[in-house]
Amino acid sequence: MDEKRNKNEKIGNYILDDTLGVGSFGKLQFHRYLRNKECYT
């Protein structure tokens, strides 16, 4: 459980940075991350 959570947090930080730099691709990844986060919490 903790391992998965750490992985998600890391991915979350990366995607947040990516959203600022790359347009729609970053946003797509960000929405996917939010959807996954809802599943885990």
C-alpha positions in Angstrom: 0.0 0.0 0.0 2.7 2.5 1.0 4.8 1.6 -2.0 1.9 2.4 -4.4 1.2 5.7 -2.6 4.8 6.8 -2.9 4.8 6.0 -6.6 1.6 8.0 -7.1 3.0 11.0 -5.3 6.2 10.9 -7.4 4.2 10.6 -10.6 1.9 13.4 -9.4 4.8 15.8 -9.0 6.2 15.0 -12.4 2.8 15.4 -14.1 2.1 18.7 -12.4 5.4 20.0 -13.7 4.7 18.6 -17.1 1.3 20.3 -17.3 3.0 23.7 -17.0 5.4 22.9 -19.8 3.6 20.8 -22.4 0.0 21.6 -23.3 -2.7 19.1 -23.8 -0.5 16.0 -23.3 0.4 17.1 -19.8 -3.2 17.9 -19.0 -4.3 14.4 -20.3 -1.7 12.8 -18.0 -2.8 15.0 -15.1 -6.4 14.0 -15.4 -5.4 10.3 -15.6 -3.4 10.9 -12.4 -6.3 12.4 -10.6 -8.6 9.5 -11.7 -6.0 7.0 -10.4 -5.6 8.9 -7.1 -9.4 8.7 -6.5 -9.1 4.9 -6.9 -6.3 4.6 -4.3 -7.7 6.9 -1.6 
